[in-house]
């Protein structure tokens, strides 16, 4: 819109060191569980397969120990002359060992296939939910949040959840199963050695608790800064021309460097602190390993255990501390995932535009508009519109003029119910807009804004956006009315000319003409022109004015303009200043009154005939 709100602080100018408080972990997990619930059977299958894979792998060291014991006892018998090595028995045991490890790998592979599918389906549904929310969330949300931050929630945060979810489920199940399985097997092999190994458990748990507590805040901070960095990149990219014109490239680079530096610091701290767990857990594991070797040797000499038991136990010691370290890593993954998930669900929980429970149909002409003592402020304590009343007869053209910040564009936002009035009543079609179904209400309006928005596609597709079922002939007729048919035919491909992503391959005035053609094609009963001719030259403006005059016939039109030459033929001119109507009348009447409007008009045309 042409008018910029001045009552809301610009969050994009806030210091990058300000971040949200640590996230609500339980809320984030509840949200993820809600999205995972439809996939519960597949998740349970993945859990069972993971447990089976771990169970087979836990049995492996014990069977391998049997091979070692058989070989050692055979060699000892051969040396003593009382027997020999049972190669057949050893071969059968090795075949069993190979089968066990193959079963473990097969279960792991199938589990990976199942959980990858679950993970991608959850991410798919999250993205769909976010995309749907964009269309329904209150317009006030976008007033207070940077677009880049919103995009980061849809892309980076969903990716973070997707990358972490599979690892979390897999590692939690496998690590927990491995800890239980290894503990059972250790006590089955040798209770004394198992007791020695369990002495390392308190140290392991202490390391996990301390490192998780220290690294958690840095993972949250990293995710928040990432959204800020994306917002800066998006702003700098879209405003590149302005940045270059005003020679602000160095400041933009400095601003990004500061944010990127904070991202680097947060990322470095979170990754370094979480990475410290692995060497610390390795140290504890090695100490347990040494204790088991020393004690195991003594037990072997005393005949309490076999050599194969000690060998199996040494592997179990490794397999006991490793899943604890994995669980510690999982805690970091969960913190990162929860930080991303909270940002996602904060957006999904954002206040939506609310339609009435029992919407009413228009009781009068759809293009009749009545403002009745309307009061509104983006912050109720600071009203932008104080007490505005206006009755617009169907088919009339009302121009709204005034200095920047007077409340002109705000009135149009209220008409479309992007915001609700704080007091008074606003009716369209004889019914309060709050009692109209939103889609039905907005279906009565066509808009042409100062900032012409076009998407990547052909000119024909962009114009047809106003009415998707329009024929090619209707599209071309709309372009002729909007006076853009001639320049379209000069382009390569004509109506099939492809406008690029930023619409930089056509001029700003041409973009404006195409958006006007879109409004012509829409043929809605109420037309809003917000500085629609501000980006065109004088000759093109005259053509557009002629087209708009033809377009406004039979329609109620609201024209917001700073160039007062464009609204001289309006049926009624509303002059606003600081949220109040200070004058109203036709162009000639207002000039004759020699008031505020006359001052504005003369200031624009001073020195001209």
LORODREN-813556 format. One line per 8 residues: number of its first residue (from 1); their letters; for each residue x, y, z of C-alpha. Coordinates in steps of 0.05 Angstrom, whole numbers, plus 5000, padded with zeros to 4 digits. Example, Ala and Ser with C-alpha at 12.3 -4.5 7.8 and 13.67 -1.06 7.14 Angstrom:
<recs>
1) AS) 5246,4910,5156 | 5273,4979,5143
</recs>
This chain:
<recs>
1) XXXXXXXX) 5000,5000,5000 | 5022,5071,4988 | 5016,5093,5059 | 5065,5070,5111 | 5044,5057,5182 | 5083,5099,5231 | 5054,5073,5297 | 5087,5004,5297
9) XXXXXXXX) 5161,4999,5314 | 5204,4971,5259 | 5226,4904,5286 | 5276,4895,5230 | 5317,4951,5261 | 5323,4918,5329 | 5390,4897,5354 | 5409,4827,5332
17) XXXXXXXX) 5429,4807,5403 | 5356,4806,5425 | 5326,4737,5423 | 5264,4701,5447 | 5265,4666,5514 | 5282,4592,5515 | 5227,4552,5482 | 5172,4511,5515
25) XXXXXXXX) 5200,4441,5503 | 5136,4404,5521 | 5093,4448,5476 | 5139,4435,5417 | 5139,4360,5429 | 5063,4359,5436 | 5057,4393,5369 | 5104,4344,5335
33) XXXXXXXX) 5068,4285,5367 | 5002,4312,5339 | 5031,4312,5269 | 5063,4243,5280 | 4999,4210,5307 | 4970,4190,5239 | 5035,4153,5225 | 5036,4116,5291
41) XXXXXXXX) 5031,4045,5260 | 5092,4058,5216 | 5130,4089,5274 | 5115,4028,5318 | 5140,3983,5262 | 5203,4024,5258 | 5212,4019,5333 | 5204,3943,5332
49) XXXXXXXX) 5253,3936,5274 | 5303,3981,5310 | 5297,3940,5374 | 5306,3875,5335 | 5367,3903,5299 | 5399,3923,5366 | 5380,3857,5399 | 5415,3817,5344
57) XXXXXXXX) 5476,3861,5349 | 5479,3854,5425 | 5478,3778,5419 | 5536,3780,5370 | 5593,3793,5420 | 5569,3735,5463 | 5569,3687,5404 | 5638,3713,5383
65) XXXXXXXX) 5662,3700,5454 | 5639,3628,5446 | 5682,3622,5384 | 5742,3649,5422 | 5728,3602,5481 | 5721,3541,5435 | 5786,3559,5400 | 5824,3572,5465
73) XXXXXXXX) 5799,3508,5498 | 5815,3468,5434 | 5886,3495,5432 | 5895,3482,5507 | 5870,3410,5498 | 5916,3400,5438 | 5976,3424,5478 | 5957,3379,5536
81) XXXXXXXX) 5948,3320,5488 | 5876,3309,5512 | 5840,3331,5448 | 5841,3380,5390 | 5806,3440,5359 | 5733,3428,5339 | 5735,3465,5273 | 5666,3439,5253
89) XXXXXXXX) 5635,3466,5317 | 5671,3532,5309 | 5648,3537,5237 | 5575,3526,5258 | 5581,3580,5311 | 5612,3628,5260 | 5554,3615,5212 | 5506,3631,5268
97) XXXXXXXX) 5546,3695,5281 | 5542,3715,5208 | 5467,3701,5207 | 5457,3744,5269 | 5495,3803,5240 | 5458,3796,5173 | 5391,3797,5209 | 5413,3859,5248
105) XXXXXXXX) 5433,3895,5183 | 5368,3874,5148 | 5325,3900,5205 | 5364,3965,5206 | 5357,3975,5131 | 5281,3963,5132 | 5275,4008,5193 | 5311,4063,5156
113) XXXXXXXX) 5264,4056,5097 | 5202,4059,5141 | 5225,4118,5184 | 5250,4158,5125 | 5181,4153,5094 | 5148,4174,5160 | 5196,4232,5168 | 5184,4259,5098
121) XXXXXXXX) 5108,4252,5105 | 5109,4292,5170 | 5151,4346,5137 | 5104,4346,5077 | 5044,4357,5123 | 5081,4411,5163 | 5097,4450,5099 | 5025,4443,5076
129) XXXXXXXX) 5000,4468,5143 | 5048,4528,5141 | 5028,4545,5070 | 4955,4542,5088 | 4967,4584,5149 | 4999,4639,5107 | 4932,4647,5072 | 4891,4651,5136
137) XXXXXXXX) 4935,4684,5188 | 4917,4753,5210 | 4948,4809,5169 | 4973,4839,5234 | 5024,4782,5239 | 5060,4806,5177 | 5060,4877,5204 | 5102,4853,5263
145) XXXXXXXX) 5146,4800,5231 | 5198,4801,5177 | 5182,4762,5114 | 5251,4729,5115 | 5237,4703,5185 | 5170,4674,5162 | 5204,4641,5103 | 5257,4612,5149
153) XXXXXXXX) 5202,4578,5190 | 5174,4545,5127 | 5242,4524,5099 | 5299,4520,5149 | 5258,4502,5210 | 5220,4447,5175 | 5286,4421,5147 | 5315,4421,5217
161) XXXXXXXX) 5255,4382,5243 | 5260,4333,5185 | 5334,4321,5193 | 5330,4312,5268 | 5266,4272,5274 | 5291,4208,5242 | 5356,4210,5280 | 5321,4223,5346
169) XXXXXXXX) 5271,4166,5339 | 5324,4117,5314 | 5377,4135,5365 | 5330,4138,5425 | 5301,4069,5410 | 5367,4037,5390 | 5407,4068,5446 | 5356,4051,5500
177) XXXXXXXX) 5350,3980,5474 | 5425,3973,5470 | 5435,3998,5542 | 5383,3949,5568 | 5407,3891,5525 | 5480,3901,5540 | 5466,3907,5615 | 5427,3841,5614
185) XXXXXXXX) 5482,3806,5574 | 5537,3833,5620 | 5502,3806,5682 | 5490,3740,5645 | 5564,3734,5629 | 5593,3759,5695 | 5558,3796,5751 | 5623,3822,5783
193) XXXXXXXX) 5648,3850,5718 | 5580,3880,5704 | 5582,3915,5772 | 5651,3944,5756 | 5624,3971,5689 | 5563,4002,5722 | 5609,4044,5766 | 5621,4088,5704
201) XXXXXXXX) 5546,4103,5698 | 5542,4161,5748 | 5601,4196,5714 | 5568,4187,5646 | 5501,4214,5669 | 5535,4274,5702 | 5571,4291,5637 | 5506,4285,5598
209) XXXXXXXX) 5467,4329,5646 | 5519,4384,5649 | 5532,4387,5574 | 5458,4386,5555 | 5443,4443,5603 | 5501,4485,5577 | 5489,4474,5503 | 5413,4479,5502
217) XXXXXXXX) 5409,4555,5503 | 5459,4560,5446 | 5418,4514,5401 | 5356,4558,5414 | 5396,4621,5400 | 5426,4591,5336 | 5357,4576,5308 | 5331,4646,5324
225) XXXXXXXX) 5392,4680,5293 | 5384,4638,5231 | 5315,4667,5220 | 5344,4737,5229 | 5399,4723,5178 | 5348,4698,5128 | 5307,4761,5138 | 5368,4805,5124
233) XXXXXXXX) 5386,4766,5062 | 5314,4771,5036 | 5311,4846,5049 | 5379,4860,5018 | 5362,4820,4957 | 5295,4853,4944 | 5324,4922,4959 | 5388,4914,4921
241) XXXXXXXX) 5373,4971,4873 | 5359,5021,4929 | 5421,4997,4967 | 5465,5011,4906 | 5433,5078,4889 | 5444,5104,4959 | 5513,5073,4965 | 5493,5032,5025
249) XXXXXXXX) 5526,4968,5002 | 5580,4974,5056 | 5528,4985,5111 | 5487,4927,5085 | 5549,4883,5085 | 5566,4905,5156 | 5496,4891,5180 | 5499,4821,5150
257) XXXXXXXX) 5569,4809,5177 | 5545,4826,5247 | 5487,4778,5243 | 5528,4725,5209 | 5581,4733,5263 | 5529,4721,5317 | 5505,4660,5279 | 5576,4635,5275
265) XXXXXXXX) 5586,4645,5350 | 5521,4612,5370 | 5533,4554,5321 | 5605,4546,5344 | 5586,4544,5417 | 5527,4496,5408 | 5567,4448,5364 | 5631,4452,5406
273) XXXXXXXX) 5596,4441,5472 | 5555,4383,5446 | 5617,4355,5413 | 5654,4355,5479 | 5609,4299,5503 | 5640,4248,5456 | 5712,4254,5481 | 5689,4258,5554
281) XXXXXXXX) 5646,4197,5546 | 5704,4163,5510 | 5749,4177,5570 | 5699,4147,5618 | 5691,4087,5572 | 5766,4076,5569 | 5771,4078,5645 | 5717,4025,5649
289) XXXXXXXX) 5752,3986,5594 | 5818,3985,5634 | 5782,3964,5697 | 5748,3906,5661 | 5813,3883,5629 | 5850,3881,5696 | 5792,3849,5735 | 5777,3801,5678
297) XXXXXXXX) 5848,3776,5675 | 5846,3762,5750 | 5779,3725,5742 | 5806,3683,5684 | 5866,3663,5726 | 5819,3645,5782 | 5775,3604,5736 | 5714,3648,5749
305) XXXXXXXX) 5704,3666,5675 | 5731,3642,5608 | 5775,3681,5560 | 5716,3686,5511 | 5674,3717,5567 | 5726,3770,5578 | 5731,3784,5504 | 5655,3790,5499
313) XXXXXXXX) 5654,3834,5561 | 5706,3881,5532 | 5660,3892,5472 | 5601,3902,5518 | 5638,3956,5556 | 5646,3993,5490 | 5574,3981,5473 | 5551,4004,5542
321) XXXXXXXX) 5581,4074,5541 | 5570,4087,5467 | 5493,4088,5471 | 5497,4134,5531 | 5538,4182,5489 | 5487,4174,5433 | 5431,4191,5481 | 5470,4253,5500
329) XXXXXXXX) 5475,4270,5426 | 5401,4257,5419 | 5387,4308,5473 | 5423,4360,5432 | 5385,4340,5370 | 5320,4344,5408 | 5337,4414,5433 | 5352,4437,5363
337) XXXXXXXX) 5290,4403,5336 | 5247,4432,5392 | 5273,4502,5379 | 5254,4495,5305 | 5188,4462,5322 | 5168,4517,5370 | 5180,4569,5316 | 5136,4529,5269
345) XXXXXXXX) 5080,4519,5319 | 5083,4591,5342 | 5067,4611,5271 | 5014,4556,5264 | 4982,4581,5329 | 4981,4653,5304 | 4914,4687,5306 | 4874,4674,5243
353) XXXXXXXX) 4825,4719,5207 | 4759,4701,5238 | 4696,4697,5198 | 4627,4699,5230 | 4595,4633,5253 | 4533,4650,5214 | 4552,4697,5157 | 4500,4742,5127
361) XXXXXXXX) 4489,4755,5053 | 4487,4827,5028 | 4419,4859,5037 | 4432,4917,4990 | 4474,4933,4929 | 4542,4900,4935 | 4577,4965,4919 | 4544,5006,4974
369) XXXXXXXX) 4592,5027,5030 | 4577,5061,5096 | 4627,5083,5150 | 4589,5100,5213 | 4631,5135,5267 | 4689,5088,5255 | 4747,5089,5304 | 4810,5048,5294
377) XXXXXXXX) 4881,5042,5318 | 4932,4988,5305 | 4944,4997,5379 | 4875,5014,5410 | 4907,5066,5455 | 4935,5103,5395 | 4879,5113,5345 | 4895,5126,5272
385) XXXXXXXX) 4822,5138,5252 | 4785,5178,5306 | 4713,5186,5284 | 4701,5173,5210 | 4633,5172,5177 | 4619,5167,5103 | 4563,5140,5061 | 4581,5122,4989
393) XXXXXXXX) 4526,5113,4939 | 4532,5055,4891 | 4570,5072,4827 | 4602,5135,4855 | 4676,5152,4856 | 4705,5175,4922 | 4775,5203,4924 | 4812,5203,4991
401) XXXXXXXX) 4870,5252,4996 | 4914,5279,5051 | 4986,5279,5075 | 5024,5215,5090 | 5000,5182,5154 | 4930,5213,5150 | 4897,5144,5151 | 4877,5138,5077
409) XXXXXXXX) 4904,5068,5064 | 4881,5046,5134 | 4809,5058,5112 | 4819,5010,5054 | 4847,4957,5100 | 4785,4964,5142 | 4742,4957,5081 | 4775,4891,5063
417) XXXXXXXX) 4773,4870,5136 | 4848,4861,5143 | 4834,4895,5209 | 4770,4904,5249 | 4745,4971,5273 | 4754,4987,5347 | 4688,5023,5350 | 4631,5043,5303
425) XXXXXXXX) 4607,5003,5243 | 4631,4992,5172 | 4580,4962,5124 | 4588,4936,5053 | 4526,4913,5016 | 4482,4935,5073 | 4515,4886,5123 | 4570,4898,5175
433) XXXXXXXX) 4635,4871,5145 | 4644,4830,5209 | 4580,4792,5192 | 4602,4777,5120 | 4639,4714,5100 | 4710,4737,5085 | 4716,4704,5017 | 4649,4733,4996
441) XXXXXXXX) 4667,4803,5022 | 4734,4807,4988 | 4705,4779,4925 | 4670,4846,4917 | 4736,4884,4911 | 4789,4893,4858 | 4852,4931,4875 | 4908,4966,4839
449) XXXXXXXX) 4966,4984,4885 | 5025,5029,4879 | 5072,4969,4886 | 5052,4928,4825 | 5058,4854,4842 | 5069,4804,4786 | 5090,4732,4791 | 5138,4693,4746
457) XXXXXXXX) 5097,4672,4686 | 5068,4698,4621 | 5032,4765,4615 | 4969,4726,4598 | 4974,4686,4663 | 4987,4748,4705 | 4926,4784,4677 | 4883,4722,4683
465) XXXXXXXX) 4899,4720,4757 | 4842,4770,4764 | 4792,4717,4738 | 4820,4648,4726 | 4764,4625,4681 | 4772,4683,4632 | 4783,4667,4559 | 4842,4692,4519
473) XXXXXXXX) 4797,4742,4484 | 4773,4770,4550 | 4845,4777,4574 | 4864,4815,4512 | 4803,4859,4516 | 4820,4877,4588 | 4890,4896,4565 | 4862,4940,4510
481) XXXXXXXX) 4819,4976,4561 | 4879,4985,4606 | 4919,5012,4547 | 4974,4959,4552 | 4956,4918,4491 | 5002,4959,4446 | 5065,4951,4486 | 5051,4877,4497
489) XXXXXXXX) 5052,4865,4422 | 5122,4896,4419 | 5149,4842,4467 | 5179,4777,4444 | 5120,4729,4446 | 5067,4782,4460 | 5018,4756,4512 | 5062,4695,4521
497) XXXXXXXX) 5122,4737,4541 | 5149,4709,4606 | 5158,4758,4663 | 5217,4739,4707 | 5215,4728,4782 | 5225,4800,4801 | 5190,4828,4739 | 5254,4866,4722
505) XXXXXXXX) 5249,4851,4647 | 5193,4901,4638 | 5188,4973,4662 | 5153,4995,4726 | 5100,5032,4686 | 5087,4969,4644 | 5080,4929,4708 | 5028,4978,4732
513) XXXXXXXX) 4989,4975,4668 | 4986,4899,4672 | 4959,4902,4743 | 4906,4951,4720 | 4887,4902,4664 | 4881,4848,4718 | 4832,4892,4756 | 4793,4906,4692
521) XXXXXXXX) 4787,4832,4680 | 4764,4818,4751 | 4703,4863,4741 | 4688,4868,4815 | 4633,4916,4839 | 4681,4957,4882 | 4748,4984,4857 | 4806,5009,4900
529) XXXXXXXX) 4861,5049,4866 | 4918,5063,4914 | 4965,5110,4878 | 4952,5069,4815 | 4983,5120,4768 | 5042,5141,4810 | 5093,5101,4771 | 5076,5123,4700
537) XXXXXXXX) 5093,5183,4657 | 5044,5239,4643 | 5022,5212,4575 | 5011,5142,4602 | 4974,5172,4661 | 4925,5205,4614 | 4913,5138,4579 | 4903,5104,4646
545) XXXXXXXX) 4856,5158,4670 | 4814,5148,4608 | 4814,5073,4620 | 4796,5083,4693 | 4739,5129,4676 | 4710,5074,4632 | 4724,5022,4684 | 4691,5061,4740
553) XXXXXXXX) 4624,5066,4704 | 4573,5027,4744 | 4623,5012,4800 | 4637,5043,4867 | 4709,5067,4866 | 4757,5090,4920 | 4817,5129,4894 | 4875,5144,4940
561) XXXXXXXX) 4921,5195,4909 | 4975,5245,4924 | 4975,5271,4853 | 4912,5312,4857 | 4907,5320,4782 | 4883,5248,4779 | 4820,5258,4822 | 4790,5322,4795
569) XXXXXXXX) 4731,5284,4764 | 4715,5246,4827 | 4642,5251,4851 | 4667,5265,4921 | 4734,5282,4951 | 4748,5265,5024 | 4805,5305,5053 | 4838,5272,5114
577) XXXXXXXX) 4889,5297,5163 | 4914,5259,5225 | 4857,5209,5223 | 4801,5260,5216 | 4759,5285,5157 | 4775,5358,5151 | 4739,5373,5086 | 4692,5340,5036
585) XXXXXXXX) 4664,5360,4969 | 4678,5362,4895 | 4743,5388,4867 | 4713,5455,4848 | 4677,5463,4915 | 4740,5449,4954 | 4782,5497,4913 | 4729,5551,4923
593) XXXXXXXX) 4730,5538,4998 | 4805,5554,4997 | 4819,5507,5055 | 4866,5449,5067 | 4852,5416,5000 | 4865,5481,4963 | 4931,5488,4999 | 4951,5417,4979
601) XXXXXXXX) 4930,5429,4907 | 4965,5495,4900 | 5029,5466,4930 | 5031,5415,4873 | 5015,5463,4817 | 5049,5526,4841 | 5084,5559,4782 | 5044,5519,4730
609) X) 4989,5543,4685
</recs>
